């Protein structure tokens, strides 16, 4: 099974121009299919697991980078939402 980043990249390539929340939803859906797990549970638990790995004394560099990637993704999604909300008044007729 592919990693989160690999699945996310595939999702992005399938449909360019998607909103970040669409990418996230489809990424977790694909991961859920691959692992036969509930996507909602993955969305809730995977970031927590990544943080635990990051804090573990024997965490590998790859696991730490993965946790950092998840944090950057969440930060980017929040920023995108704020920019979109700020731009709404400007785009209304």
PyMOL Python script that loads the backbone (N, CA, C, O; Angstrom):
from pymol import cmd

cmd.read_pdbstr("""\
ATOM      1  N   UNK A   1       0.840  -1.183   0.000  1.00  0.00           N
ATOM      2  CA  UNK A   1       0.000   0.000   0.000  1.00  0.00           C
ATOM      3  C   UNK A   1       0.880   1.238   0.000  1.00  0.00           C
ATOM      4  O   UNK A   1       1.945   1.252   0.616  1.00  0.00           O
ATOM      5  N   UNK A   2       0.442   2.250  -0.674  1.00  0.00           N
ATOM      6  CA  UNK A   2       1.186   3.499  -0.765  1.00  0.00           C
ATOM      7  C   UNK A   2       1.071   4.313   0.513  1.00  0.00           C
ATOM      8  O   UNK A   2       0.158   4.117   1.315  1.00  0.00           O
ATOM      9  N   UNK A   3       2.007   5.225   0.686  1.00  0.00           N
ATOM     10  CA  UNK A   3       1.979   6.123   1.838  1.00  0.00           C
ATOM     11  C   UNK A   3       0.935   7.210   1.614  1.00  0.00           C
ATOM     12  O   UNK A   3       0.411   7.369   0.511  1.00  0.00           O
ATOM     13  N   UNK A   4       0.640   7.958   2.681  1.00  0.00           N
ATOM     14  CA  UNK A   4      -0.310   9.062   2.599  1.00  0.00           C
ATOM     15  C   UNK A   4       0.095  10.030   1.499  1.00  0.00           C
ATOM     16  O   UNK A   4      -0.726  10.427   0.672  1.00  0.00           O
ATOM     17  N   UNK A   5       1.378  10.405   1.498  1.00  0.00           N
ATOM     18  CA  UNK A   5       1.863  11.381   0.518  1.00  0.00           C
ATOM     19  C   UNK A   5       1.718  10.859  -0.916  1.00  0.00           C
ATOM     20  O   UNK A   5       1.369  11.617  -1.821  1.00  0.00           O
ATOM     21  N   UNK A   6       1.982   9.579  -1.121  1.00  0.00           N
ATOM     22  CA  UNK A   6       1.857   9.009  -2.463  1.00  0.00           C
ATOM     23  C   UNK A   6       0.410   8.990  -2.919  1.00  0.00           C
ATOM     24  O   UNK A   6       0.112   9.335  -4.062  1.00  0.00           O
ATOM     25  N   UNK A   7      -0.488   8.589  -2.032  1.00  0.00           N
ATOM     26  CA  UNK A   7      -1.914   8.561  -2.378  1.00  0.00           C
ATOM     27  C   UNK A   7      -2.409   9.978  -2.632  1.00  0.00           C
ATOM     28  O   UNK A   7      -3.156  10.219  -3.579  1.00  0.00           O
ATOM     29  N   UNK A   8      -1.995  10.907  -1.791  1.00  0.00           N
ATOM     30  CA  UNK A   8      -2.406  12.292  -1.972  1.00  0.00           C
ATOM     31  C   UNK A   8      -1.920  12.831  -3.320  1.00  0.00           C
ATOM     32  O   UNK A   8      -2.657  13.531  -4.015  1.00  0.00           O
ATOM     33  N   UNK A   9      -0.706  12.509  -3.678  1.00  0.00           N
ATOM     34  CA  UNK A   9      -0.164  12.945  -4.962  1.00  0.00           C
ATOM     35  C   UNK A   9      -0.978  12.364  -6.121  1.00  0.00           C
ATOM     36  O   UNK A   9      -1.259  13.062  -7.095  1.00  0.00           O
ATOM     37  N   UNK A  10      -1.352  11.097  -6.017  1.00  0.00           N
ATOM     38  CA  UNK A  10      -2.183  10.478  -7.061  1.00  0.00           C
ATOM     39  C   UNK A  10      -3.532  11.183  -7.171  1.00  0.00           C
ATOM     40  O   UNK A  10      -4.016  11.447  -8.272  1.00  0.00           O
ATOM     41  N   UNK A  11      -4.132  11.483  -6.025  1.00  0.00           N
ATOM     42  CA  UNK A  11      -5.426  12.168  -6.002  1.00  0.00           C
ATOM     43  C   UNK A  11      -5.300  13.541  -6.661  1.00  0.00           C
ATOM     44  O   UNK A  11      -6.163  13.937  -7.445  1.00  0.00           O
ATOM     45  N   UNK A  12      -4.234  14.261  -6.345  1.00  0.00           N
ATOM     46  CA  UNK A  12      -4.010  15.583  -6.939  1.00  0.00           C
ATOM     47  C   UNK A  12      -3.831  15.499  -8.454  1.00  0.00           C
ATOM     48  O   UNK A  12      -4.333  16.351  -9.188  1.00  0.00           O
ATOM     49  N   UNK A  13      -3.126  14.486  -8.917  1.00  0.00           N
ATOM     50  CA  UNK A  13      -2.874  14.342 -10.348  1.00  0.00           C
ATOM     51  C   UNK A  13      -4.128  13.919 -11.112  1.00  0.00           C
ATOM     52  O   UNK A  13      -4.294  14.279 -12.277  1.00  0.00           O
ATOM     53  N   UNK A  14      -5.004  13.163 -10.468  1.00  0.00           N
ATOM     54  CA  UNK A  14      -6.227  12.715 -11.135  1.00  0.00           C
ATOM     55  C   UNK A  14      -7.144  13.874 -11.492  1.00  0.00           C
ATOM     56  O   UNK A  14      -7.761  13.882 -12.557  1.00  0.00           O
ATOM     57  N   UNK A  15      -7.232  14.855 -10.596  1.00  0.00           N
ATOM     58  CA  UNK A  15      -8.116  16.000 -10.807  1.00  0.00           C
ATOM     59  C   UNK A  15      -7.446  17.268 -10.320  1.00  0.00           C
ATOM     60  O   UNK A  15      -7.657  17.670  -9.176  1.00  0.00           O
ATOM     61  N   UNK A  16      -6.649  17.908 -11.152  1.00  0.00           N
ATOM     62  CA  UNK A  16      -6.009  19.168 -10.744  1.00  0.00           C
ATOM     63  C   UNK A  16      -7.061  20.232 -10.435  1.00  0.00           C
ATOM     64  O   UNK A  16      -8.153  20.225 -11.003  1.00  0.00           O
ATOM     65  N   UNK A  17      -6.720  21.133  -9.541  1.00  0.00           N
ATOM     66  CA  UNK A  17      -7.612  22.237  -9.208  1.00  0.00           C
ATOM     67  C   UNK A  17      -8.621  21.939  -8.124  1.00  0.00           C
ATOM     68  O   UNK A  17      -9.528  22.738  -7.892  1.00  0.00           O
ATOM     69  N   UNK A  18      -8.484  20.800  -7.450  1.00  0.00           N
ATOM     70  CA  UNK A  18      -9.402  20.464  -6.376  1.00  0.00           C
ATOM     71  C   UNK A  18      -9.149  21.337  -5.158  1.00  0.00           C
ATOM     72  O   UNK A  18      -8.030  21.797  -4.927  1.00  0.00           O
ATOM     73  N   UNK A  19     -10.185  21.555  -4.399  1.00  0.00           N
ATOM     74  CA  UNK A  19     -10.027  22.261  -3.125  1.00  0.00           C
ATOM     75  C   UNK A  19      -9.288  21.338  -2.156  1.00  0.00           C
ATOM     76  O   UNK A  19      -9.406  20.117  -2.261  1.00  0.00           O
ATOM     77  N   UNK A  20      -8.527  21.903  -1.214  1.00  0.00           N
ATOM     78  CA  UNK A  20      -7.771  21.075  -0.272  1.00  0.00           C
ATOM     79  C   UNK A  20      -8.637  20.081   0.495  1.00  0.00           C
ATOM     80  O   UNK A  20      -8.217  18.950   0.741  1.00  0.00           O
ATOM     81  N   UNK A  21      -9.852  20.500   0.875  1.00  0.00           N
ATOM     82  CA  UNK A  21     -10.714  19.573   1.617  1.00  0.00           C
ATOM     83  C   UNK A  21     -11.169  18.404   0.746  1.00  0.00           C
ATOM     84  O   UNK A  21     -11.380  17.302   1.252  1.00  0.00           O
ATOM     85  N   UNK A  22     -11.323  18.635  -0.566  1.00  0.00           N
ATOM     86  CA  UNK A  22     -11.654  17.541  -1.487  1.00  0.00           C
ATOM     87  C   UNK A  22     -10.481  16.571  -1.599  1.00  0.00           C
ATOM     88  O   UNK A  22     -10.663  15.354  -1.596  1.00  0.00           O
ATOM     89  N   UNK A  23      -9.288  17.124  -1.698  1.00  0.00           N
ATOM     90  CA  UNK A  23      -8.088  16.287  -1.792  1.00  0.00           C
ATOM     91  C   UNK A  23      -7.962  15.434  -0.533  1.00  0.00           C
ATOM     92  O   UNK A  23      -7.697  14.234  -0.606  1.00  0.00           O
ATOM     93  N   UNK A  24      -8.154  16.071   0.620  1.00  0.00           N
ATOM     94  CA  UNK A  24      -8.038  15.335   1.872  1.00  0.00           C
ATOM     95  C   UNK A  24      -9.081  14.221   1.952  1.00  0.00           C
ATOM     96  O   UNK A  24      -8.761  13.089   2.318  1.00  0.00           O
ATOM     97  N   UNK A  25     -10.318  14.544   1.611  1.00  0.00           N
ATOM     98  CA  UNK A  25     -11.397  13.558   1.675  1.00  0.00           C
ATOM     99  C   UNK A  25     -11.111  12.373   0.748  1.00  0.00           C
ATOM    100  O   UNK A  25     -11.259  11.218   1.146  1.00  0.00           O
ATOM    101  N   UNK A  26     -10.707  12.662  -0.471  1.00  0.00           N
ATOM    102  CA  UNK A  26     -10.423  11.588  -1.427  1.00  0.00           C
ATOM    103  C   UNK A  26      -9.192  10.779  -1.017  1.00  0.00           C
ATOM    104  O   UNK A  26      -9.146   9.566  -1.222  1.00  0.00           O
ATOM    105  N   UNK A  27      -8.184  11.460  -0.431  1.00  0.00           N
ATOM    106  CA  UNK A  27      -6.983  10.761   0.011  1.00  0.00           C
ATOM    107  C   UNK A  27      -7.329   9.760   1.096  1.00  0.00           C
ATOM    108  O   UNK A  27      -6.911   8.604   1.038  1.00  0.00           O
ATOM    109  N   UNK A  28      -8.098  10.204   2.096  1.00  0.00           N
ATOM    110  CA  UNK A  28      -8.483   9.280   3.166  1.00  0.00           C
ATOM    111  C   UNK A  28      -9.396   8.173   2.640  1.00  0.00           C
ATOM    112  O   UNK A  28      -9.324   7.038   3.112  1.00  0.00           O
ATOM    113  N   UNK A  29     -10.249   8.491   1.670  1.00  0.00           N
ATOM    114  CA  UNK A  29     -11.116   7.457   1.084  1.00  0.00           C
ATOM    115  C   UNK A  29     -10.272   6.376   0.397  1.00  0.00           C
ATOM    116  O   UNK A  29     -10.529   5.183   0.557  1.00  0.00           O
ATOM    117  N   UNK A  30      -9.272   6.804  -0.362  1.00  0.00           N
ATOM    118  CA  UNK A  30      -8.395   5.848  -1.043  1.00  0.00           C
ATOM    119  C   UNK A  30      -7.576   5.026  -0.049  1.00  0.00           C
ATOM    120  O   UNK A  30      -7.421   3.816  -0.216  1.00  0.00           O
ATOM    121  N   UNK A  31      -7.056   5.683   0.979  1.00  0.00           N
ATOM    122  CA  UNK A  31      -6.308   4.956   2.014  1.00  0.00           C
ATOM    123  C   UNK A  31      -7.220   3.952   2.717  1.00  0.00           C
ATOM    124  O   UNK A  31      -6.819   2.824   3.002  1.00  0.00           O
ATOM    125  N   UNK A  32      -8.450   4.381   2.991  1.00  0.00           N
ATOM    126  CA  UNK A  32      -9.418   3.483   3.635  1.00  0.00           C
ATOM    127  C   UNK A  32      -9.680   2.246   2.810  1.00  0.00           C
ATOM    128  O   UNK A  32      -9.755   1.140   3.345  1.00  0.00           O
ATOM    129  N   UNK A  33      -9.820   2.427   1.500  1.00  0.00           N
ATOM    130  CA  UNK A  33     -10.014   1.279   0.607  1.00  0.00           C
ATOM    131  C   UNK A  33      -8.809   0.345   0.650  1.00  0.00           C
ATOM    132  O   UNK A  33      -8.953  -0.874   0.734  1.00  0.00           O
ATOM    133  N   UNK A  34      -7.628   0.934   0.590  1.00  0.00           N
ATOM    134  CA  UNK A  34      -6.410   0.137   0.547  1.00  0.00           C
ATOM    135  C   UNK A  34      -6.161  -0.661   1.813  1.00  0.00           C
ATOM    136  O   UNK A  34      -5.615  -1.763   1.763  1.00  0.00           O
ATOM    137  N   UNK A  35      -6.563  -0.105   2.951  1.00  0.00           N
ATOM    138  CA  UNK A  35      -6.336  -0.788   4.229  1.00  0.00           C
ATOM    139  C   UNK A  35      -7.612  -1.406   4.786  1.00  0.00           C
ATOM    140  O   UNK A  35      -7.598  -1.992   5.868  1.00  0.00           O
ATOM    141  N   UNK A  36      -8.721  -1.278   4.048  1.00  0.00           N
ATOM    142  CA  UNK A  36     -10.018  -1.770   4.496  1.00  0.00           C
ATOM    143  C   UNK A  36     -10.382  -1.174   5.861  1.00  0.00           C
ATOM    144  O   UNK A  36     -10.770  -1.883   6.790  1.00  0.00           O
ATOM    145  N   UNK A  37     -10.244   0.150   5.947  1.00  0.00           N
ATOM    146  CA  UNK A  37     -10.547   0.888   7.175  1.00  0.00           C
ATOM    147  C   UNK A  37     -11.490   2.035   6.853  1.00  0.00           C
ATOM    148  O   UNK A  37     -11.567   2.500   5.716  1.00  0.00           O
ATOM    149  N   UNK A  38     -12.202   2.478   7.873  1.00  0.00           N
ATOM    150  CA  UNK A  38     -13.121   3.603   7.736  1.00  0.00           C
ATOM    151  C   UNK A  38     -12.329   4.896   7.509  1.00  0.00           C
ATOM    152  O   UNK A  38     -11.488   5.247   8.336  1.00  0.00           O
ATOM    153  N   UNK A  39     -12.581   5.607   6.411  1.00  0.00           N
ATOM    154  CA  UNK A  39     -11.859   6.845   6.142  1.00  0.00           C
ATOM    155  C   UNK A  39     -11.998   7.889   7.258  1.00  0.00           C
ATOM    156  O   UNK A  39     -11.045   8.614   7.546  1.00  0.00           O
ATOM    157  N   UNK A  40     -13.172   7.969   7.884  1.00  0.00           N
ATOM    158  CA  UNK A  40     -13.367   8.936   8.975  1.00  0.00           C
ATOM    159  C   UNK A  40     -12.465   8.603  10.158  1.00  0.00           C
ATOM    160  O   UNK A  40     -11.908   9.499  10.792  1.00  0.00           O
ATOM    161  N   UNK A  41     -12.322   7.322  10.451  1.00  0.00           N
ATOM    162  CA  UNK A  41     -11.450   6.902  11.537  1.00  0.00           C
ATOM    163  C   UNK A  41      -9.994   7.217  11.190  1.00  0.00           C
ATOM    164  O   UNK A  41      -9.234   7.681  12.040  1.00  0.00           O
ATOM    165  N   UNK A  42      -9.615   6.966   9.948  1.00  0.00           N
ATOM    166  CA  UNK A  42      -8.249   7.292   9.519  1.00  0.00           C
ATOM    167  C   UNK A  42      -7.975   8.783   9.657  1.00  0.00           C
ATOM    168  O   UNK A  42      -6.920   9.188  10.146  1.00  0.00           O
ATOM    169  N   UNK A  43      -8.927   9.589   9.226  1.00  0.00           N
ATOM    170  CA  UNK A  43      -8.755  11.049   9.284  1.00  0.00           C
ATOM    171  C   UNK A  43      -8.572  11.516  10.721  1.00  0.00           C
ATOM    172  O   UNK A  43      -7.810  12.445  10.987  1.00  0.00           O
ATOM    173  N   UNK A  44      -9.265  10.875  11.631  1.00  0.00           N
ATOM    174  CA  UNK A  44      -9.164  11.244  13.039  1.00  0.00           C
ATOM    175  C   UNK A  44      -7.881  10.706  13.674  1.00  0.00           C
ATOM    176  O   UNK A  44      -7.214  11.416  14.427  1.00  0.00           O
ATOM    177  N   UNK A  45      -7.540   9.467  13.374  1.00  0.00           N
ATOM    178  CA  UNK A  45      -6.458   8.798  14.094  1.00  0.00           C
ATOM    179  C   UNK A  45      -5.076   8.959  13.463  1.00  0.00           C
ATOM    180  O   UNK A  45      -4.077   8.981  14.182  1.00  0.00           O
ATOM    181  N   UNK A  46      -4.997   9.070  12.159  1.00  0.00           N
ATOM    182  CA  UNK A  46      -3.693   9.121  11.494  1.00  0.00           C
ATOM    183  C   UNK A  46      -2.837  10.307  11.942  1.00  0.00           C
ATOM    184  O   UNK A  46      -1.651  10.118  12.211  1.00  0.00           O
ATOM    185  N   UNK A  47      -3.389  11.523  12.033  1.00  0.00           N
ATOM    186  CA  UNK A  47      -2.558  12.632  12.523  1.00  0.00           C
ATOM    187  C   UNK A  47      -2.071  12.415  13.960  1.00  0.00           C
ATOM    188  O   UNK A  47      -0.944  12.775  14.299  1.00  0.00           O
ATOM    189  N   UNK A  48      -2.929  11.824  14.802  1.00  0.00           N
ATOM    190  CA  UNK A  48      -2.523  11.537  16.181  1.00  0.00           C
ATOM    191  C   UNK A  48      -1.391  10.514  16.211  1.00  0.00           C
ATOM    192  O   UNK A  48      -0.428  10.652  16.965  1.00  0.00           O
ATOM    193  N   UNK A  49      -1.526   9.497  15.385  1.00  0.00           N
ATOM    194  CA  UNK A  49      -0.490   8.472  15.295  1.00  0.00           C
ATOM    195  C   UNK A  49       0.826   9.074  14.809  1.00  0.00           C
ATOM    196  O   UNK A  49       1.896   8.735  15.315  1.00  0.00           O
ATOM    197  N   UNK A  50       0.739   9.960  13.832  1.00  0.00           N
ATOM    198  CA  UNK A  50       1.948  10.602  13.304  1.00  0.00           C
ATOM    199  C   UNK A  50       2.632  11.424  14.395  1.00  0.00           C
ATOM    200  O   UNK A  50       3.860  11.439  14.485  1.00  0.00           O
ATOM    201  N   UNK A  51       1.849  12.099  15.213  1.00  0.00           N
ATOM    202  CA  UNK A  51       2.437  12.885  16.305  1.00  0.00           C
ATOM    203  C   UNK A  51       3.091  11.971  17.346  1.00  0.00           C
ATOM    204  O   UNK A  51       4.147  12.302  17.885  1.00  0.00           O
ATOM    205  N   UNK A  52       2.476  10.836  17.625  1.00  0.00           N
ATOM    206  CA  UNK A  52       3.067   9.881  18.563  1.00  0.00           C
ATOM    207  C   UNK A  52       4.391   9.352  18.024  1.00  0.00           C
ATOM    208  O   UNK A  52       5.365   9.220  18.765  1.00  0.00           O
ATOM    209  N   UNK A  53       4.416   9.052  16.741  1.00  0.00           N
ATOM    210  CA  UNK A  53       5.662   8.571  16.133  1.00  0.00           C
ATOM    211  C   UNK A  53       6.756   9.631  16.222  1.00  0.00           C
ATOM    212  O   UNK A  53       7.921   9.326  16.478  1.00  0.00           O
ATOM    213  N   UNK A  54       6.362  10.859  16.009  1.00  0.00           N
ATOM    214  CA  UNK A  54       7.328  11.956  16.040  1.00  0.00           C
ATOM    215  C   UNK A  54       7.942  12.101  17.433  1.00  0.00           C
ATOM    216  O   UNK A  54       9.121  12.428  17.564  1.00  0.00           O
ATOM    217  N   UNK A  55       7.143  11.859  18.467  1.00  0.00           N
ATOM    218  CA  UNK A  55       7.609  12.015  19.839  1.00  0.00           C
ATOM    219  C   UNK A  55       8.333  10.771  20.365  1.00  0.00           C
ATOM    220  O   UNK A  55       9.026  10.842  21.381  1.00  0.00           O
ATOM    221  N   UNK A  56       8.180   9.654  19.692  1.00  0.00           N
ATOM    222  CA  UNK A  56       8.798   8.406  20.152  1.00  0.00           C
ATOM    223  C   UNK A  56      10.320   8.524  20.082  1.00  0.00           C
ATOM    224  O   UNK A  56      10.851   9.085  19.124  1.00  0.00           O
ATOM    225  N   UNK A  57      11.026   8.002  21.089  1.00  0.00           N
ATOM    226  CA  UNK A  57      12.487   8.121  21.100  1.00  0.00           C
ATOM    227  C   UNK A  57      13.156   7.403  19.931  1.00  0.00           C
ATOM    228  O   UNK A  57      14.257   7.780  19.529  1.00  0.00           O
ATOM    229  N   UNK A  58      12.522   6.394  19.390  1.00  0.00           N
ATOM    230  CA  UNK A  58      13.127   5.646  18.287  1.00  0.00           C
ATOM    231  C   UNK A  58      12.518   5.996  16.928  1.00  0.00           C
ATOM    232  O   UNK A  58      12.617   5.224  15.975  1.00  0.00           O
ATOM    233  N   UNK A  59      11.886   7.172  16.854  1.00  0.00           N
ATOM    234  CA  UNK A  59      11.274   7.581  15.589  1.00  0.00           C
ATOM    235  C   UNK A  59      12.343   7.756  14.517  1.00  0.00           C
ATOM    236  O   UNK A  59      13.393   8.352  14.756  1.00  0.00           O
ATOM    237  N   UNK A  60      12.065   7.241  13.368  1.00  0.00           N
ATOM    238  CA  UNK A  60      13.014   7.384  12.271  1.00  0.00           C
ATOM    239  C   UNK A  60      12.829   8.735  11.600  1.00  0.00           C
ATOM    240  O   UNK A  60      11.817   9.409  11.794  1.00  0.00           O
ATOM    241  N   UNK A  61      13.791   9.107  10.833  1.00  0.00           N
ATOM    242  CA  UNK A  61      13.720  10.385  10.113  1.00  0.00           C
ATOM    243  C   UNK A  61      12.494  10.416   9.198  1.00  0.00           C
ATOM    244  O   UNK A  61      11.822  11.443   9.098  1.00  0.00           O
ATOM    245  N   UNK A  62      12.203   9.300   8.534  1.00  0.00           N
ATOM    246  CA  UNK A  62      11.070   9.259   7.613  1.00  0.00           C
ATOM    247  C   UNK A  62       9.753   9.473   8.355  1.00  0.00           C
ATOM    248  O   UNK A  62       8.881  10.193   7.867  1.00  0.00           O
ATOM    249  N   UNK A  63       9.599   8.866   9.513  1.00  0.00           N
ATOM    250  CA  UNK A  63       8.384   9.054  10.292  1.00  0.00           C
ATOM    251  C   UNK A  63       8.249  10.503  10.744  1.00  0.00           C
ATOM    252  O   UNK A  63       7.153  11.064  10.721  1.00  0.00           O
ATOM    253  N   UNK A  64       9.344  11.099  11.149  1.00  0.00           N
ATOM    254  CA  UNK A  64       9.325  12.496  11.570  1.00  0.00           C
ATOM    255  C   UNK A  64       8.950  13.397  10.403  1.00  0.00           C
ATOM    256  O   UNK A  64       8.153  14.322  10.562  1.00  0.00           O
ATOM    257  N   UNK A  65       9.517  13.136   9.240  1.00  0.00           N
ATOM    258  CA  UNK A  65       9.187  13.925   8.059  1.00  0.00           C
ATOM    259  C   UNK A  65       7.717  13.754   7.693  1.00  0.00           C
ATOM    260  O   UNK A  65       7.066  14.710   7.271  1.00  0.00           O
ATOM    261  N   UNK A  66       7.192  12.543   7.853  1.00  0.00           N
ATOM    262  CA  UNK A  66       5.789  12.275   7.563  1.00  0.00           C
ATOM    263  C   UNK A  66       4.896  13.096   8.500  1.00  0.00           C
ATOM    264  O   UNK A  66       3.930  13.713   8.049  1.00  0.00           O
ATOM    265  N   UNK A  67       5.209  13.107   9.787  1.00  0.00           N
ATOM    266  CA  UNK A  67       4.425  13.883  10.744  1.00  0.00           C
ATOM    267  C   UNK A  67       4.487  15.368  10.396  1.00  0.00           C
ATOM    268  O   UNK A  67       3.478  16.069  10.473  1.00  0.00           O
ATOM    269  N   UNK A  68       5.659  15.844  10.018  1.00  0.00           N
ATOM    270  CA  UNK A  68       5.813  17.245   9.621  1.00  0.00           C
ATOM    271  C   UNK A  68       4.985  17.550   8.380  1.00  0.00           C
ATOM    272  O   UNK A  68       4.390  18.623   8.277  1.00  0.00           O
ATOM    273  N   UNK A  69       4.943  16.616   7.441  1.00  0.00           N
ATOM    274  CA  UNK A  69       4.151  16.803   6.213  1.00  0.00           C
ATOM    275  C   UNK A  69       2.672  16.922   6.543  1.00  0.00           C
ATOM    276  O   UNK A  69       1.975  17.764   5.976  1.00  0.00           O
ATOM    277  N   UNK A  70       2.190  16.091   7.451  1.00  0.00           N
ATOM    278  CA  UNK A  70       0.790  16.169   7.845  1.00  0.00           C
ATOM    279  C   UNK A  70       0.476  17.529   8.474  1.00  0.00           C
ATOM    280  O   UNK A  70      -0.565  18.122   8.194  1.00  0.00           O
ATOM    281  N   UNK A  71       1.370  18.011   9.314  1.00  0.00           N
ATOM    282  CA  UNK A  71       1.168  19.310   9.949  1.00  0.00           C
ATOM    283  C   UNK A  71       1.147  20.419   8.896  1.00  0.00           C
ATOM    284  O   UNK A  71       0.301  21.312   8.948  1.00  0.00           O
ATOM    285  N   UNK A  72       2.080  20.363   7.939  1.00  0.00           N
ATOM    286  CA  UNK A  72       2.104  21.385   6.888  1.00  0.00           C
ATOM    287  C   UNK A  72       0.830  21.328   6.046  1.00  0.00           C
ATOM    288  O   UNK A  72       0.312  22.366   5.634  1.00  0.00           O
ATOM    289  N   UNK A  73       0.327  20.122   5.790  1.00  0.00           N
ATOM    290  CA  UNK A  73      -0.909  19.972   5.024  1.00  0.00           C
ATOM    291  C   UNK A  73      -2.070  20.624   5.765  1.00  0.00           C
ATOM    292  O   UNK A  73      -2.843  21.379   5.174  1.00  0.00           O
ATOM    293  N   UNK A  74      -2.191  20.337   7.044  1.00  0.00           N
ATOM    294  CA  UNK A  74      -3.271  20.929   7.836  1.00  0.00           C
ATOM    295  C   UNK A  74      -3.140  22.458   7.872  1.00  0.00           C
ATOM    296  O   UNK A  74      -4.136  23.170   7.738  1.00  0.00           O
ATOM    297  N   UNK A  75      -1.919  22.956   8.053  1.00  0.00           N
ATOM    298  CA  UNK A  75      -1.691  24.405   8.072  1.00  0.00           C
ATOM    299  C   UNK A  75      -2.074  25.027   6.736  1.00  0.00           C
ATOM    300  O   UNK A  75      -2.695  26.090   6.705  1.00  0.00           O
ATOM    301  N   UNK A  76      -1.715  24.383   5.641  1.00  0.00           N
ATOM    302  CA  UNK A  76      -2.036  24.900   4.310  1.00  0.00           C
ATOM    303  C   UNK A  76      -3.545  24.913   4.088  1.00  0.00           C
ATOM    304  O   UNK A  76      -4.081  25.847   3.492  1.00  0.00           O
ATOM    305  N   UNK A  77      -4.227  23.876   4.568  1.00  0.00           N
ATOM    306  CA  UNK A  77      -5.679  23.837   4.420  1.00  0.00           C
ATOM    307  C   UNK A  77      -6.334  24.963   5.206  1.00  0.00           C
ATOM    308  O   UNK A  77      -7.268  25.597   4.713  1.00  0.00           O
ATOM    309  N   UNK A  78      -5.861  25.221   6.420  1.00  0.00           N
ATOM    310  CA  UNK A  78      -6.414  26.302   7.222  1.00  0.00           C
ATOM    311  C   UNK A  78      -6.178  27.650   6.547  1.00  0.00           C
ATOM    312  O   UNK A  78      -7.070  28.498   6.518  1.00  0.00           O
ATOM    313  N   UNK A  79      -4.988  27.845   6.012  1.00  0.00           N
ATOM    314  CA  UNK A  79      -4.669  29.094   5.326  1.00  0.00           C
ATOM    315  C   UNK A  79      -5.551  29.261   4.088  1.00  0.00           C
ATOM    316  O   UNK A  79      -6.054  30.354   3.829  1.00  0.00           O
ATOM    317  N   UNK A  80      -5.737  28.194   3.331  1.00  0.00           N
ATOM    318  CA  UNK A  80      -6.594  28.241   2.147  1.00  0.00           C
ATOM    319  C   UNK A  80      -8.015  28.625   2.525  1.00  0.00           C
ATOM    320  O   UNK A  80      -8.645  29.433   1.843  1.00  0.00           O
ATOM    321  N   UNK A  81      -8.519  28.049   3.605  1.00  0.00           N
ATOM    322  CA  UNK A  81      -9.873  28.375   4.063  1.00  0.00           C
ATOM    323  C   UNK A  81      -9.975  29.847   4.451  1.00  0.00           C
ATOM    324  O   UNK A  81     -10.956  30.512   4.117  1.00  0.00           O
ATOM    325  N   UNK A  82      -8.967  30.356   5.152  1.00  0.00           N
ATOM    326  CA  UNK A  82      -8.989  31.768   5.556  1.00  0.00           C
ATOM    327  C   UNK A  82      -8.939  32.692   4.352  1.00  0.00           C
ATOM    328  O   UNK A  82      -9.654  33.693   4.306  1.00  0.00           O
ATOM    329  N   UNK A  83      -8.102  32.365   3.377  1.00  0.00           N
ATOM    330  CA  UNK A  83      -7.991  33.199   2.179  1.00  0.00           C
ATOM    331  C   UNK A  83      -9.303  33.166   1.409  1.00  0.00           C
ATOM    332  O   UNK A  83      -9.782  34.204   0.952  1.00  0.00           O
ATOM    333  N   UNK A  84      -9.885  31.982   1.262  1.00  0.00           N
ATOM    334  CA  UNK A  84     -11.153  31.857   0.548  1.00  0.00           C
ATOM    335  C   UNK A  84     -12.242  32.657   1.260  1.00  0.00           C
ATOM    336  O   UNK A  84     -13.019  33.357   0.610  1.00  0.00           O
ATOM    337  N   UNK A  85     -12.307  32.559   2.598  1.00  0.00           N
ATOM    338  CA  UNK A  85     -13.317  33.305   3.358  1.00  0.00           C
ATOM    339  C   UNK A  85     -13.103  34.806   3.227  1.00  0.00           C
ATOM    340  O   UNK A  85     -14.068  35.564   3.130  1.00  0.00           O
ATOM    341  N   UNK A  86     -11.855  35.237   3.222  1.00  0.00           N
ATOM    342  CA  UNK A  86     -11.559  36.663   3.079  1.00  0.00           C
ATOM    343  C   UNK A  86     -11.896  37.166   1.681  1.00  0.00           C
ATOM    344  O   UNK A  86     -12.268  38.327   1.513  1.00  0.00           O
ATOM    345  N   UNK A  87     -11.768  36.303   0.678  1.00  0.00           N
ATOM    346  CA  UNK A  87     -12.003  36.714  -0.710  1.00  0.00           C
ATOM    347  C   UNK A  87     -13.483  36.696  -1.074  1.00  0.00           C
ATOM    348  O   UNK A  87     -13.872  37.343  -2.046  1.00  0.00           O
ATOM    349  N   UNK A  88     -14.313  35.986  -0.337  1.00  0.00           N
ATOM    350  CA  UNK A  88     -15.733  35.889  -0.676  1.00  0.00           C
ATOM    351  C   UNK A  88     -16.408  37.246  -0.823  1.00  0.00           C
ATOM    352  O   UNK A  88     -17.113  37.462  -1.809  1.00  0.00           O
ATOM    353  N   UNK A  89     -16.222  38.169   0.118  1.00  0.00           N
ATOM    354  CA  UNK A  89     -16.873  39.477  -0.042  1.00  0.00           C
ATOM    355  C   UNK A  89     -16.402  40.217  -1.295  1.00  0.00           C
ATOM    356  O   UNK A  89     -17.146  41.023  -1.853  1.00  0.00           O
ATOM    357  N   UNK A  90     -15.192  39.953  -1.733  1.00  0.00           N
ATOM    358  CA  UNK A  90     -14.655  40.639  -2.897  1.00  0.00           C
ATOM    359  C   UNK A  90     -15.205  40.077  -4.203  1.00  0.00           C
ATOM    360  O   UNK A  90     -15.203  40.768  -5.222  1.00  0.00           O
ATOM    361  N   UNK A  91     -15.677  38.831  -4.185  1.00  0.00           N
ATOM    362  CA  UNK A  91     -16.127  38.192  -5.424  1.00  0.00           C
ATOM    363  C   UNK A  91     -17.629  38.243  -5.613  1.00  0.00           C
ATOM    364  O   UNK A  91     -18.133  37.846  -6.663  1.00  0.00           O
ATOM    365  N   UNK A  92     -18.349  38.722  -4.619  1.00  0.00           N
ATOM    366  CA  UNK A  92     -19.804  38.801  -4.746  1.00  0.00           C
ATOM    367  C   UNK A  92     -20.189  40.047  -5.546  1.00  0.00           C
ATOM    368  O   UNK A  92     -19.591  41.109  -5.370  1.00  0.00           O
ATOM    369  N   UNK A  93     -21.187  39.916  -6.426  1.00  0.00           N
ATOM    370  CA  UNK A  93     -21.614  41.075  -7.231  1.00  0.00           C
ATOM    371  C   UNK A  93     -22.300  42.139  -6.425  1.00  0.00           C
ATOM    372  O   UNK A  93     -22.708  43.163  -6.973  1.00  0.00           O
TER     373      UNK A  93
END
""", "prot")
cmd.dss("prot")
cmd.show_as("cartoon", "prot")
cmd.util.cbc("prot")
cmd.orient("prot")
